[in-house]
Amino acid sequence: MRLLLATLLAVTAAPSIADACSPLQCWPGYFTPADGATVPANLPALYWRPVGANQGPAATDPSLVVLAAATDPNTPLAFTAMAQPNGDYLIVPTAPLVAGVSYTLSDHNICAGDELTGPTSRFFVAPEAALPTTLGTLADTDHLRQSFEVGTASGSCSAIVDGDRSTIVLALSADALPWQDVLHYQTFVDDTLWQGQASINGTTAPGSSWAGRGVDKIYDVCMSPDASVLGSGLQPGIHDVKLTATVPGSTVALVTPDLGVDLAVCPTADPDDLGGDNESGCNASGGALGPLALAGVLLLLRKRR
């Protein structure tokens, strides 16, 4: 019975044509600072990631981006848009931001693929703060063997895997705290850039990870019904993890001390150990037992009785 169930799991978890992961026509855009943020008045630049398009012209006209005081949203404030090598932009206001004032950023570009509009943001300006010289320290939290979702290119957007996963959380230093809504983070594991994702169609805001800002998740994979993700993640053992951070528009480059994270060697596991819905992808139908397979299991159980 265990062999039969394992075989059925492997067969039914394989993505079918209906479960194929179709690429998005348009990718969302982002601003830093994001909506609800608080930033120092001496912020060197605002950061804009335009809406992306898989086909057709990119929606990247800086003249359609509006910076304004929240009290007078119909009066645009002048700025210079500086294109970056990755296609993003630095938005440098002509006049300094004023402490105690809220501002709005709105991108009126539209991705024609599915009429996706650009991002908007309303942020508050606090008094000036010295640029940070330290970043803070990391902690290894929520570290346990569990089931979780990762991206896969096997035909579905994502797959449920079983593995040892750790959440890495940053405790900001005092001089970095005023800049927490501005910093752009990256995670390095054993001096190699780490970029986890829960779906190949997933997107993250600039300077954030698939877990958020100033936090990340690293893992190894013990078992998955999707064979293409068995080699993803990290190898079991101790890994040196660090976060780096920059302030867009400045030369600030910060790094945390290394944190050693021990990802456990996977014990021998049965297919039933995954737990939850052993499903893959954007469409969930590929991971469940089909009616014929379920009927076969019930018939076998009846005969054994």
C-alpha positions in Angstrom: 0.0 0.0 0.0 2.8 2.4 0.8 4.4 1.8 -2.6 1.1 2.2 -4.3 0.3 5.5 -2.6 3.8 6.8 -3.3 3.4 5.9 -7.0 0.0 7.6 -7.2 1.4 10.7 -5.5 4.3 10.9 -8.0 2.0 10.4 -11.0 -0.8 12.8 -10.0 1.6 15.5 -8.8 3.2 15.7 -12.2 1.8 18.9 -13.9 -0.7 18.3 -16.7 -1.4 20.6 -19.6 -4.1 22.3 -17.6 -1.6 23.0 -14.9 1.0 24.7 -17.1 2.5 27.8 -15.6 1.7 30.7 -18.0 4.0 33.7 -17.8 2.5 37.0 -16.6 1.8 39.5 -19.4 2.7 42.3 -17.0 4.8 42.6 -13.9 3.9 45.1 -11.1 5.9 48.2 -10.5 7.2 49.4 -7.1 8.3 52.6 -5.3 10.7 52.9 -2.4 9.6 54.3 -0.1 6.5 52.2 -0.3 3.0 53.2 0.8 2.9 54.1 4.5 6.7 54.6 4.9 8.5 57.2 6.9 11.8 58.6 5.5 14.4 61.2 6.7 14.1 64.6 5.0 17.7 64.2 3.6 16.7 61.1 1.6 19.1 61.2 -1.4 16.6 59.7 -3.9 13.3 57.9 -4.3 13.4 54.6 -6.2 11.1 53.6 -9.0 10.7 50.2 -10.6 8.4 50.6 -13.6 5.7 48.1 -14.6 7.2 45.4 -16.7 5.9 43.8 -19.9 6.7 40.4 -21.4 5.5 41.6 -24.8 5.2 45.1 -26.3 6.8 48.3 -25.2 7.8 48.8 -21.6 5.8 51.3 -19.6 8.7 53.4 -18.5 7.9 57.0 -19.3 9.3 59.1 -16.3 7.1 62.1 -17.4 4.1 60.0 -16.3 5.4 59.7 -12.7 4.1 62.4 -10.4 5.6 63.6 -7.1 3.4 65.9 -5.1 2.6 67.1 -1.6 -0.3 65.1 -0.2 -2.1 68.3 0.6 -1.8 69.5 -3.0 -1.8 66.3 -5.2 -2.6 68.2 -8.4 0.6 70.3 -8.3 3.5 68.1 -9.5 7.0 68.7 -7.9 10.0 68.8 -10.2 12.5 65.9 -10.1 15.2 64.3 -12.2 14.8 60.7 -13.3 18.1 58.8 -13.5 18.0 55.5 -15.3 19.8 52.6 -13.7 21.5 49.7 -15.4 18.8 47.2 -14.3 16.0 49.4 -15.9 14.9 51.0 -12.6 15.1 54.7 -11.9 16.3 57.0 -9.2 13.9 60.0 -8.7 15.8 62.9 -7.3 13.6 65.8 -6.2 14.7 69.3 -7.4 13.8 70.8 -4.0 14.6 69.0 -0.7 11.7 67.1 1.0 10.2 69.0 3.9 10.0 67.4 7.4 6.5 67.0 8.7 5.0 66.8 5.2 3.4 63.8 3.6 4.0 63.2 -0.1 2.5 61.1 -2.8 4.2 59.2 -5.7 2.1 57.9 -8.6 3.1 56.2 -11.7 0.5 56.7 -14.5 2.2 54.3 -17.0 0.0 51.4 -18.0 1.1 47.9 -19.2 -1.1 47.2 -22.2 -0.9 43.4 -21.8 -3.6 43.4 -19.1 -4.0 47.1 -18.4 -1.9 46.9 -15.2 -1.4 50.4 -13.8 1.8 51.6 -12.1 2.3 51.8 -8.4 1.3 54.5 -6.0 2.8 55.5 -2.6 2.1 58.0 0.2 4.9 58.5 2.6 5.7 60.8 5.5 8.9 62.8 5.9 10.7 62.9 9.3 13.5 65.2 10.4 17.0 64.6 8.8 19.1 61.7 10.1 22.7 60.9 9.7 23.4 58.3 7.0 23.9 54.9 8.7 27.3 53.4 9.2 26.2 50.1 10.7 23.3 47.8 9.8 22.6 45.4 12.8 22.7 41.7 13.6 20.9 38.6 12.4 18.9 35.9 14.3 17.9 32.4 13.2 14.2 32.1 14.0 11.3 29.7 13.2 13.8 27.0 12.3 12.2 23.6 11.8 11.4 20.8 9.4 8.2 21.7 7.6 6.3 21.8 4.3 6.5 25.0 2.3 6.1 26.3 -1.3 8.9 27.0 -3.7 9.1 27.9 -7.4 9.5 25.3 -10.0 10.1 25.4 -13.8 8.8 21.8 -14.3 5.5 23.0 -15.7 3.7 24.5 -12.7 4.4 27.8 -11.0 5.2 26.3 -7.6 5.5 23.0 -5.7 5.1 21.9 -2.1 8.3 20.6 -0.7 9.4 19.1 2.7 12.6 20.4 4.2 14.5 22.2 6.9 13.8 25.9 6.7 15.1 28.9 8.7 13.8 32.5 8.9 16.6 35.0 9.1 15.6 38.2 10.8 17.5 41.5 11.0 17.6 43.6 14.2 18.5 47.1 13.0 21.2 49.1 14.7 20.2 52.5 16.2 21.7 54.5 13.3 20.1 52.4 10.6 16.6 52.5 12.2 15.6 55.9 10.8 16.3 54.5 7.3 14.5 51.2 7.7 11.8 52.1 5.1 14.5 53.2 2.6 17.2 50.5 2.8 17.6 48.0 -0.1 18.6 44.6 1.2 20.3 41.5 -0.3 21.0 38.1 1.3 24.2 36.3 0.8 24.7 32.6 1.8 28.4 31.5 1.8 29.2 34.7 -0.1 26.7 33.8 -2.9 23.6 35.9 -3.5 20.5 34.0 -2.3 17.1 34.6 -4.0 14.4 32.3 -2.8 11.0 32.4 -4.4 7.6 30.8 -3.7 6.6 30.8 -7.4 8.4 31.5 -10.7 5.7 34.1 -11.4 6.3 35.8 -8.0 7.7 39.3 -7.8 9.3 41.1 -4.9 9.7 44.8 -4.2 13.2 46.3 -4.8 15.5 45.7 -1.9 13.2 43.0 -0.4 13.2 39.2 -0.3 10.4 36.6 -0.8 9.9 36.9 3.0 9.8 40.7 3.2 12.2 43.6 4.0 15.1 42.8 6.4 14.0 39.2 6.6 14.6 36.1 4.5 14.1 32.3 4.4 16.8 29.8 3.6 16.2 26.0 3.3 17.2 22.6 2.1 14.8 20.2 0.4 14.2 16.7 1.9 11.4 15.5 -0.4 9.1 16.7 -3.0 6.7 15.1 -5.5 8.2 17.5 -8.1 11.6 16.0 -8.9 12.8 19.3 -10.5 13.0 21.0 -7.1 14.9 18.3 -5.2 18.2 19.9 -6.1 17.0 23.4 -5.2 17.8 25.1 -1.9 21.0 24.6 0.0 23.0 21.5 1.0 22.6 20.2 4.6 25.2 21.7 7.0 26.3 25.0 8.4 26.0 28.1 6.2 27.3 31.6 6.7 24.5 34.1 6.2 24.7 37.8 6.0 22.5 40.7 4.8 23.8 43.7 3.0 22.0 47.0 2.6 22.3 50.2 0.5 20.6 53.6 0.6 19.6 54.3 -3.1 21.2 57.4 -4.4 24.1 57.3 -1.9 27.4 55.4 -1.5 26.2 53.8 1.7 26.9 50.1 1.7 26.3 48.2 5.0 26.7 44.5 6.0 25.8 42.4 9.0 28.2 40.1 10.8 27.9 36.5 9.5 25.4 34.2 11.1 26.0 30.5 11.1 22.8 28.5 10.3 22.8 24.7 10.5 20.4 23.1 8.0 19.8 19.6 9.2 20.5 16.4 7.2 17.1 15.1 6.1 16.1 11.8 7.7 14.5 9.1 5.7 10.9 10.2 5.0 7.8 8.5 3.7 5.8 10.2 0.9 3.0 10.7 3.5 5.2 13.0 5.6 4.7 16.0 3.4 1.5 17.0 5.1 -1.0 19.5 3.8 -1.9 19.7 0.2 0.8 18.0 -1.9 -0.1 20.1 -4.8 1.8 22.1 -7.3 1.5 25.3 -9.0 -0.8 28.1 -10.1 -3.6 25.5 -10.7 -4.0 23.1 -7.8 -5.7 20.3 -9.7 -2.5 18.6 -10.6 -1.6 17.6 -7.1 -4.7 15.8 -6.0 -5.6 12.1 -6.5 -7.9 11.8 -9.5 -11.2 9.8 -9.2 -9.8 6.7 -10.9 -6.7 6.6 -8.7 -8.7 7.1 -5.6 -11.1 4.4 -6.7 -8.1 2.0 -7.2 -6.9 2.6 -3.7 -10.4 2.0 -2.2 -10.7 -1.2 -4.2 -7.4 -2.5 -3.0 -8.3 -1.7 0.6 -11.6 -3.6 0.2 -9.9 -6.6 -1.3 -7.3 -6.7 1.6 -10.2 -6.8 4.1 
